[in-house]
Amino acid sequence: MAPDISTSTIEERREYIKKTFPCIADCDMCGLCKVFHGKDAETAYDDYITGKRSYMAVSADYR
């Protein structure tokens, strides 16, 4: 479960995103960059990491 923005730090949220969406440097096999419209996961989830929007709200942008 994603750390809540009200009770976690930026570092905890960034680490969660890194662990949840690891870059394997083989876009043909992974596809995460395609899901995030050419962005890496940290860029795509920047609003969550910085505490502006919840994890679910940001995730909804990519469904």
PyMOL Python script that loads the backbone (N, CA, C, O; Angstrom):
from pymol import cmd

cmd.read_pdbstr("""\
ATOM      1  N   MET A   1       0.849  -1.178   0.000  1.00  0.00           N
ATOM      2  CA  MET A   1       0.000   0.000   0.000  1.00  0.00           C
ATOM      3  C   MET A   1       0.897   1.244   0.000  1.00  0.00           C
ATOM      4  O   MET A   1       1.908   1.291   0.700  1.00  0.00           O
ATOM      5  N   ALA A   2       0.518   2.225  -0.778  1.00  0.00           N
ATOM      6  CA  ALA A   2       1.296   3.455  -0.902  1.00  0.00           C
ATOM      7  C   ALA A   2       1.249   4.261   0.391  1.00  0.00           C
ATOM      8  O   ALA A   2       0.197   4.359   1.023  1.00  0.00           O
ATOM      9  N   PRO A   3       2.372   4.834   0.785  1.00  0.00           N
ATOM     10  CA  PRO A   3       2.379   5.693   1.978  1.00  0.00           C
ATOM     11  C   PRO A   3       1.438   6.890   1.787  1.00  0.00           C
ATOM     12  O   PRO A   3       1.408   7.504   0.720  1.00  0.00           O
ATOM     13  N   ASP A   4       0.693   7.203   2.809  1.00  0.00           N
ATOM     14  CA  ASP A   4      -0.224   8.340   2.775  1.00  0.00           C
ATOM     15  C   ASP A   4       0.583   9.639   2.765  1.00  0.00           C
ATOM     16  O   ASP A   4       1.595   9.749   3.456  1.00  0.00           O
ATOM     17  N   ILE A   5       0.136  10.619   1.983  1.00  0.00           N
ATOM     18  CA  ILE A   5       0.895  11.868   1.884  1.00  0.00           C
ATOM     19  C   ILE A   5       0.888  12.668   3.179  1.00  0.00           C
ATOM     20  O   ILE A   5       1.767  13.503   3.396  1.00  0.00           O
ATOM     21  N   SER A   6      -0.088  12.422   4.036  1.00  0.00           N
ATOM     22  CA  SER A   6      -0.152  13.195   5.279  1.00  0.00           C
ATOM     23  C   SER A   6       0.749  12.637   6.383  1.00  0.00           C
ATOM     24  O   SER A   6       1.042  13.330   7.357  1.00  0.00           O
ATOM     25  N   THR A   7       1.184  11.397   6.234  1.00  0.00           N
ATOM     26  CA  THR A   7       1.973  10.779   7.295  1.00  0.00           C
ATOM     27  C   THR A   7       3.334  10.254   6.834  1.00  0.00           C
ATOM     28  O   THR A   7       4.012   9.549   7.581  1.00  0.00           O
ATOM     29  N   SER A   8       3.731  10.592   5.615  1.00  0.00           N
ATOM     30  CA  SER A   8       5.007  10.096   5.107  1.00  0.00           C
ATOM     31  C   SER A   8       5.873  11.252   4.615  1.00  0.00           C
ATOM     32  O   SER A   8       5.400  12.374   4.428  1.00  0.00           O
ATOM     33  N   THR A   9       7.135  10.950   4.413  1.00  0.00           N
ATOM     34  CA  THR A   9       8.063  11.964   3.914  1.00  0.00           C
ATOM     35  C   THR A   9       8.215  11.834   2.396  1.00  0.00           C
ATOM     36  O   THR A   9       7.836  10.827   1.797  1.00  0.00           O
ATOM     37  N   ILE A  10       8.770  12.864   1.807  1.00  0.00           N
ATOM     38  CA  ILE A  10       9.050  12.825   0.371  1.00  0.00           C
ATOM     39  C   ILE A  10       9.950  11.628   0.049  1.00  0.00           C
ATOM     40  O   ILE A  10       9.726  10.926  -0.938  1.00  0.00           O
ATOM     41  N   GLU A  11      10.949  11.402   0.870  1.00  0.00           N
ATOM     42  CA  GLU A  11      11.875  10.300   0.634  1.00  0.00           C
ATOM     43  C   GLU A  11      11.164   8.945   0.679  1.00  0.00           C
ATOM     44  O   GLU A  11      11.451   8.069  -0.138  1.00  0.00           O
ATOM     45  N   GLU A  12      10.244   8.768   1.621  1.00  0.00           N
ATOM     46  CA  GLU A  12       9.496   7.513   1.712  1.00  0.00           C
ATOM     47  C   GLU A  12       8.633   7.305   0.470  1.00  0.00           C
ATOM     48  O   GLU A  12       8.562   6.198  -0.065  1.00  0.00           O
ATOM     49  N   ARG A  13       7.979   8.369   0.017  1.00  0.00           N
ATOM     50  CA  ARG A  13       7.132   8.260  -1.175  1.00  0.00           C
ATOM     51  C   ARG A  13       7.970   7.993  -2.422  1.00  0.00           C
ATOM     52  O   ARG A  13       7.587   7.176  -3.260  1.00  0.00           O
ATOM     53  N   ARG A  14       9.116   8.676  -2.556  1.00  0.00           N
ATOM     54  CA  ARG A  14      10.000   8.447  -3.705  1.00  0.00           C
ATOM     55  C   ARG A  14      10.491   6.997  -3.716  1.00  0.00           C
ATOM     56  O   ARG A  14      10.496   6.350  -4.764  1.00  0.00           O
ATOM     57  N   GLU A  15      10.894   6.497  -2.577  1.00  0.00           N
ATOM     58  CA  GLU A  15      11.372   5.111  -2.482  1.00  0.00           C
ATOM     59  C   GLU A  15      10.265   4.126  -2.838  1.00  0.00           C
ATOM     60  O   GLU A  15      10.524   3.117  -3.495  1.00  0.00           O
ATOM     61  N   TYR A  16       9.045   4.404  -2.418  1.00  0.00           N
ATOM     62  CA  TYR A  16       7.916   3.537  -2.762  1.00  0.00           C
ATOM     63  C   TYR A  16       7.728   3.479  -4.281  1.00  0.00           C
ATOM     64  O   TYR A  16       7.535   2.397  -4.836  1.00  0.00           O
ATOM     65  N   ILE A  17       7.781   4.606  -4.941  1.00  0.00           N
ATOM     66  CA  ILE A  17       7.617   4.650  -6.397  1.00  0.00           C
ATOM     67  C   ILE A  17       8.768   3.907  -7.074  1.00  0.00           C
ATOM     68  O   ILE A  17       8.543   3.153  -8.021  1.00  0.00           O
ATOM     69  N   LYS A  18       9.991   4.110  -6.601  1.00  0.00           N
ATOM     70  CA  LYS A  18      11.144   3.412  -7.186  1.00  0.00           C
ATOM     71  C   LYS A  18      11.001   1.895  -7.059  1.00  0.00           C
ATOM     72  O   LYS A  18      11.316   1.162  -7.996  1.00  0.00           O
ATOM     73  N   LYS A  19      10.528   1.424  -5.909  1.00  0.00           N
ATOM     74  CA  LYS A  19      10.373  -0.010  -5.692  1.00  0.00           C
ATOM     75  C   LYS A  19       9.178  -0.576  -6.457  1.00  0.00           C
ATOM     76  O   LYS A  19       9.224  -1.713  -6.928  1.00  0.00           O
ATOM     77  N   THR A  20       8.127   0.201  -6.579  1.00  0.00           N
ATOM     78  CA  THR A  20       6.920  -0.264  -7.252  1.00  0.00           C
ATOM     79  C   THR A  20       7.084  -0.299  -8.764  1.00  0.00           C
ATOM     80  O   THR A  20       6.572  -1.203  -9.424  1.00  0.00           O
ATOM     81  N   PHE A  21       7.788   0.672  -9.312  1.00  0.00           N
ATOM     82  CA  PHE A  21       7.960   0.785 -10.763  1.00  0.00           C
ATOM     83  C   PHE A  21       9.443   0.844 -11.130  1.00  0.00           C
ATOM     84  O   PHE A  21       9.922   1.873 -11.606  1.00  0.00           O
ATOM     85  N   PRO A  22      10.174  -0.254 -10.912  1.00  0.00           N
ATOM     86  CA  PRO A  22      11.607  -0.227 -11.205  1.00  0.00           C
ATOM     87  C   PRO A  22      11.872  -0.179 -12.717  1.00  0.00           C
ATOM     88  O   PRO A  22      11.205  -0.857 -13.499  1.00  0.00           O
ATOM     89  N   CYS A  23      12.832   0.613 -13.099  1.00  0.00           N
ATOM     90  CA  CYS A  23      13.242   0.682 -14.495  1.00  0.00           C
ATOM     91  C   CYS A  23      14.219  -0.469 -14.742  1.00  0.00           C
ATOM     92  O   CYS A  23      15.246  -0.582 -14.073  1.00  0.00           O
ATOM     93  N   ILE A  24      13.879  -1.319 -15.713  1.00  0.00           N
ATOM     94  CA  ILE A  24      14.766  -2.435 -16.039  1.00  0.00           C
ATOM     95  C   ILE A  24      15.599  -2.136 -17.276  1.00  0.00           C
ATOM     96  O   ILE A  24      16.321  -3.011 -17.755  1.00  0.00           O
ATOM     97  N   ALA A  25      15.514  -0.927 -17.799  1.00  0.00           N
ATOM     98  CA  ALA A  25      16.305  -0.459 -18.936  1.00  0.00           C
ATOM     99  C   ALA A  25      16.113  -1.310 -20.184  1.00  0.00           C
ATOM    100  O   ALA A  25      17.030  -1.445 -20.994  1.00  0.00           O
ATOM    101  N   ASP A  26      14.940  -1.877 -20.339  1.00  0.00           N
ATOM    102  CA  ASP A  26      14.619  -2.636 -21.541  1.00  0.00           C
ATOM    103  C   ASP A  26      13.164  -2.346 -21.876  1.00  0.00           C
ATOM    104  O   ASP A  26      12.279  -3.161 -21.612  1.00  0.00           O
ATOM    105  N   CYS A  27      12.932  -1.198 -22.451  1.00  0.00           N
ATOM    106  CA  CYS A  27      11.564  -0.713 -22.671  1.00  0.00           C
ATOM    107  C   CYS A  27      10.707  -1.665 -23.504  1.00  0.00           C
ATOM    108  O   CYS A  27       9.485  -1.679 -23.354  1.00  0.00           O
ATOM    109  N   ASP A  28      11.321  -2.454 -24.374  1.00  0.00           N
ATOM    110  CA  ASP A  28      10.533  -3.404 -25.155  1.00  0.00           C
ATOM    111  C   ASP A  28       9.898  -4.467 -24.271  1.00  0.00           C
ATOM    112  O   ASP A  28       8.816  -4.966 -24.580  1.00  0.00           O
ATOM    113  N   MET A  29      10.562  -4.816 -23.172  1.00  0.00           N
ATOM    114  CA  MET A  29      10.044  -5.846 -22.285  1.00  0.00           C
ATOM    115  C   MET A  29       9.163  -5.270 -21.184  1.00  0.00           C
ATOM    116  O   MET A  29       8.197  -5.913 -20.774  1.00  0.00           O
ATOM    117  N   CYS A  30       9.470  -4.100 -20.709  1.00  0.00           N
ATOM    118  CA  CYS A  30       8.820  -3.536 -19.532  1.00  0.00           C
ATOM    119  C   CYS A  30       7.533  -2.781 -19.885  1.00  0.00           C
ATOM    120  O   CYS A  30       6.447  -3.151 -19.440  1.00  0.00           O
ATOM    121  N   GLY A  31       7.662  -1.745 -20.670  1.00  0.00           N
ATOM    122  CA  GLY A  31       6.512  -0.963 -21.084  1.00  0.00           C
ATOM    123  C   GLY A  31       6.083   0.141 -20.142  1.00  0.00           C
ATOM    124  O   GLY A  31       5.120   0.849 -20.437  1.00  0.00           O
ATOM    125  N   LEU A  32       6.772   0.319 -19.001  1.00  0.00           N
ATOM    126  CA  LEU A  32       6.357   1.351 -18.050  1.00  0.00           C
ATOM    127  C   LEU A  32       6.414   2.748 -18.660  1.00  0.00           C
ATOM    128  O   LEU A  32       5.529   3.567 -18.413  1.00  0.00           O
ATOM    129  N   CYS A  33       7.432   3.023 -19.442  1.00  0.00           N
ATOM    130  CA  CYS A  33       7.536   4.351 -20.057  1.00  0.00           C
ATOM    131  C   CYS A  33       6.342   4.622 -20.972  1.00  0.00           C
ATOM    132  O   CYS A  33       5.865   5.752 -21.072  1.00  0.00           O
ATOM    133  N   LYS A  34       5.872   3.573 -21.632  1.00  0.00           N
ATOM    134  CA  LYS A  34       4.700   3.720 -22.498  1.00  0.00           C
ATOM    135  C   LYS A  34       3.450   4.019 -21.661  1.00  0.00           C
ATOM    136  O   LYS A  34       2.634   4.866 -22.023  1.00  0.00           O
ATOM    137  N   VAL A  35       3.320   3.319 -20.554  1.00  0.00           N
ATOM    138  CA  VAL A  35       2.181   3.536 -19.656  1.00  0.00           C
ATOM    139  C   VAL A  35       2.171   4.976 -19.141  1.00  0.00           C
ATOM    140  O   VAL A  35       1.117   5.601 -19.024  1.00  0.00           O
ATOM    141  N   PHE A  36       3.365   5.489 -18.838  1.00  0.00           N
ATOM    142  CA  PHE A  36       3.494   6.838 -18.287  1.00  0.00           C
ATOM    143  C   PHE A  36       3.737   7.889 -19.370  1.00  0.00           C
ATOM    144  O   PHE A  36       4.269   8.964 -19.093  1.00  0.00           O
ATOM    145  N   HIS A  37       3.347   7.573 -20.595  1.00  0.00           N
ATOM    146  CA  HIS A  37       3.426   8.509 -21.722  1.00  0.00           C
ATOM    147  C   HIS A  37       4.830   9.072 -21.923  1.00  0.00           C
ATOM    148  O   HIS A  37       5.005  10.279 -22.087  1.00  0.00           O
ATOM    149  N   GLY A  38       5.819   8.196 -21.909  1.00  0.00           N
ATOM    150  CA  GLY A  38       7.199   8.579 -22.157  1.00  0.00           C
ATOM    151  C   GLY A  38       7.945   9.140 -20.956  1.00  0.00           C
ATOM    152  O   GLY A  38       9.091   9.568 -21.093  1.00  0.00           O
ATOM    153  N   LYS A  39       7.328   9.147 -19.799  1.00  0.00           N
ATOM    154  CA  LYS A  39       7.969   9.657 -18.584  1.00  0.00           C
ATOM    155  C   LYS A  39       8.459   8.488 -17.737  1.00  0.00           C
ATOM    156  O   LYS A  39       7.923   7.383 -17.821  1.00  0.00           O
ATOM    157  N   ASP A  40       9.480   8.739 -16.921  1.00  0.00           N
ATOM    158  CA  ASP A  40       9.836   7.715 -15.950  1.00  0.00           C
ATOM    159  C   ASP A  40       8.850   7.816 -14.784  1.00  0.00           C
ATOM    160  O   ASP A  40       8.140   8.813 -14.654  1.00  0.00           O
ATOM    161  N   ALA A  41       8.809   6.805 -13.954  1.00  0.00           N
ATOM    162  CA  ALA A  41       7.818   6.744 -12.871  1.00  0.00           C
ATOM    163  C   ALA A  41       7.947   7.900 -11.891  1.00  0.00           C
ATOM    164  O   ALA A  41       6.937   8.433 -11.433  1.00  0.00           O
ATOM    165  N   GLU A  42       9.173   8.297 -11.560  1.00  0.00           N
ATOM    166  CA  GLU A  42       9.344   9.406 -10.619  1.00  0.00           C
ATOM    167  C   GLU A  42       8.793  10.709 -11.174  1.00  0.00           C
ATOM    168  O   GLU A  42       8.219  11.505 -10.431  1.00  0.00           O
ATOM    169  N   THR A  43       8.957  10.931 -12.444  1.00  0.00           N
ATOM    170  CA  THR A  43       8.407  12.138 -13.071  1.00  0.00           C
ATOM    171  C   THR A  43       6.887  12.057 -13.118  1.00  0.00           C
ATOM    172  O   THR A  43       6.192  13.026 -12.813  1.00  0.00           O
ATOM    173  N   ALA A  44       6.381  10.896 -13.503  1.00  0.00           N
ATOM    174  CA  ALA A  44       4.932  10.706 -13.601  1.00  0.00           C
ATOM    175  C   ALA A  44       4.242  10.884 -12.248  1.00  0.00           C
ATOM    176  O   ALA A  44       3.135  11.417 -12.177  1.00  0.00           O
ATOM    177  N   TYR A  45       4.894  10.439 -11.186  1.00  0.00           N
ATOM    178  CA  TYR A  45       4.312  10.510  -9.845  1.00  0.00           C
ATOM    179  C   TYR A  45       4.849  11.683  -9.020  1.00  0.00           C
ATOM    180  O   TYR A  45       4.786  11.653  -7.791  1.00  0.00           O
ATOM    181  N   ASP A  46       5.364  12.692  -9.672  1.00  0.00           N
ATOM    182  CA  ASP A  46       5.933  13.840  -8.960  1.00  0.00           C
ATOM    183  C   ASP A  46       4.924  14.505  -8.022  1.00  0.00           C
ATOM    184  O   ASP A  46       5.281  14.864  -6.900  1.00  0.00           O
ATOM    185  N   ASP A  47       3.681  14.676  -8.454  1.00  0.00           N
ATOM    186  CA  ASP A  47       2.672  15.291  -7.579  1.00  0.00           C
ATOM    187  C   ASP A  47       2.456  14.466  -6.314  1.00  0.00           C
ATOM    188  O   ASP A  47       2.231  15.027  -5.241  1.00  0.00           O
ATOM    189  N   TYR A  48       2.521  13.144  -6.428  1.00  0.00           N
ATOM    190  CA  TYR A  48       2.395  12.281  -5.252  1.00  0.00           C
ATOM    191  C   TYR A  48       3.641  12.400  -4.372  1.00  0.00           C
ATOM    192  O   TYR A  48       3.537  12.578  -3.159  1.00  0.00           O
ATOM    193  N   ILE A  49       4.802  12.302  -4.986  1.00  0.00           N
ATOM    194  CA  ILE A  49       6.047  12.361  -4.230  1.00  0.00           C
ATOM    195  C   ILE A  49       6.163  13.667  -3.460  1.00  0.00           C
ATOM    196  O   ILE A  49       6.595  13.668  -2.307  1.00  0.00           O
ATOM    197  N   THR A  50       5.785  14.770  -4.078  1.00  0.00           N
ATOM    198  CA  THR A  50       5.887  16.077  -3.423  1.00  0.00           C
ATOM    199  C   THR A  50       4.708  16.374  -2.498  1.00  0.00           C
ATOM    200  O   THR A  50       4.693  17.410  -1.833  1.00  0.00           O
ATOM    201  N   GLY A  51       3.721  15.478  -2.446  1.00  0.00           N
ATOM    202  CA  GLY A  51       2.604  15.633  -1.514  1.00  0.00           C
ATOM    203  C   GLY A  51       1.463  16.499  -2.006  1.00  0.00           C
ATOM    204  O   GLY A  51       0.630  16.932  -1.209  1.00  0.00           O
ATOM    205  N   LYS A  52       1.409  16.758  -3.293  1.00  0.00           N
ATOM    206  CA  LYS A  52       0.335  17.598  -3.845  1.00  0.00           C
ATOM    207  C   LYS A  52      -0.959  16.821  -4.089  1.00  0.00           C
ATOM    208  O   LYS A  52      -2.055  17.354  -3.919  1.00  0.00           O
ATOM    209  N   ARG A  53      -0.817  15.550  -4.491  1.00  0.00           N
ATOM    210  CA  ARG A  53      -1.976  14.707  -4.807  1.00  0.00           C
ATOM    211  C   ARG A  53      -1.734  13.302  -4.277  1.00  0.00           C
ATOM    212  O   ARG A  53      -0.588  12.882  -4.119  1.00  0.00           O
ATOM    213  N   SER A  54      -2.798  12.588  -4.006  1.00  0.00           N
ATOM    214  CA  SER A  54      -2.670  11.224  -3.491  1.00  0.00           C
ATOM    215  C   SER A  54      -2.167  10.269  -4.575  1.00  0.00           C
ATOM    216  O   SER A  54      -2.238  10.567  -5.767  1.00  0.00           O
ATOM    217  N   TYR A  55      -1.665   9.134  -4.140  1.00  0.00           N
ATOM    218  CA  TYR A  55      -1.190   8.103  -5.054  1.00  0.00           C
ATOM    219  C   TYR A  55      -2.312   7.686  -6.007  1.00  0.00           C
ATOM    220  O   TYR A  55      -2.089   7.561  -7.211  1.00  0.00           O
ATOM    221  N   MET A  56      -3.497   7.475  -5.480  1.00  0.00           N
ATOM    222  CA  MET A  56      -4.626   7.039  -6.306  1.00  0.00           C
ATOM    223  C   MET A  56      -5.024   8.102  -7.328  1.00  0.00           C
ATOM    224  O   MET A  56      -5.377   7.769  -8.459  1.00  0.00           O
ATOM    225  N   ALA A  57      -4.971   9.368  -6.943  1.00  0.00           N
ATOM    226  CA  ALA A  57      -5.327  10.438  -7.876  1.00  0.00           C
ATOM    227  C   ALA A  57      -4.353  10.486  -9.044  1.00  0.00           C
ATOM    228  O   ALA A  57      -4.765  10.641 -10.194  1.00  0.00           O
ATOM    229  N   VAL A  58      -3.072  10.355  -8.757  1.00  0.00           N
ATOM    230  CA  VAL A  58      -2.071  10.355  -9.831  1.00  0.00           C
ATOM    231  C   VAL A  58      -2.219   9.096 -10.686  1.00  0.00           C
ATOM    232  O   VAL A  58      -2.139   9.162 -11.913  1.00  0.00           O
ATOM    233  N   SER A  59      -2.433   7.959 -10.040  1.00  0.00           N
ATOM    234  CA  SER A  59      -2.591   6.703 -10.779  1.00  0.00           C
ATOM    235  C   SER A  59      -3.766   6.777 -11.745  1.00  0.00           C
ATOM    236  O   SER A  59      -3.705   6.207 -12.835  1.00  0.00           O
ATOM    237  N   ALA A  60      -4.814   7.457 -11.370  1.00  0.00           N
ATOM    238  CA  ALA A  60      -5.978   7.598 -12.230  1.00  0.00           C
ATOM    239  C   ALA A  60      -5.649   8.304 -13.542  1.00  0.00           C
ATOM    240  O   ALA A  60      -6.321   8.085 -14.550  1.00  0.00           O
ATOM    241  N   ASP A  61      -4.620   9.148 -13.534  1.00  0.00           N
ATOM    242  CA  ASP A  61      -4.189   9.832 -14.757  1.00  0.00           C
ATOM    243  C   ASP A  61      -3.673   8.850 -15.801  1.00  0.00           C
ATOM    244  O   ASP A  61      -3.668   9.165 -16.991  1.00  0.00           O
ATOM    245  N   TYR A  62      -3.243   7.676 -15.379  1.00  0.00           N
ATOM    246  CA  TYR A  62      -2.603   6.721 -16.281  1.00  0.00           C
ATOM    247  C   TYR A  62      -3.411   5.440 -16.474  1.00  0.00           C
ATOM    248  O   TYR A  62      -2.870   4.423 -16.908  1.00  0.00           O
ATOM    249  N   ARG A  63      -4.666   5.485 -16.163  1.00  0.00           N
ATOM    250  CA  ARG A  63      -5.526   4.295 -16.374  1.00  0.00           C
ATOM    251  C   ARG A  63      -6.271   4.402 -17.652  1.00  0.00           C
ATOM    252  O   ARG A  63      -7.038   3.502 -17.997  1.00  0.00           O
TER     253      ARG A  63
END
""", "prot")
cmd.dss("prot")
cmd.show_as("cartoon", "prot")
cmd.util.cbc("prot")
cmd.orient("prot")
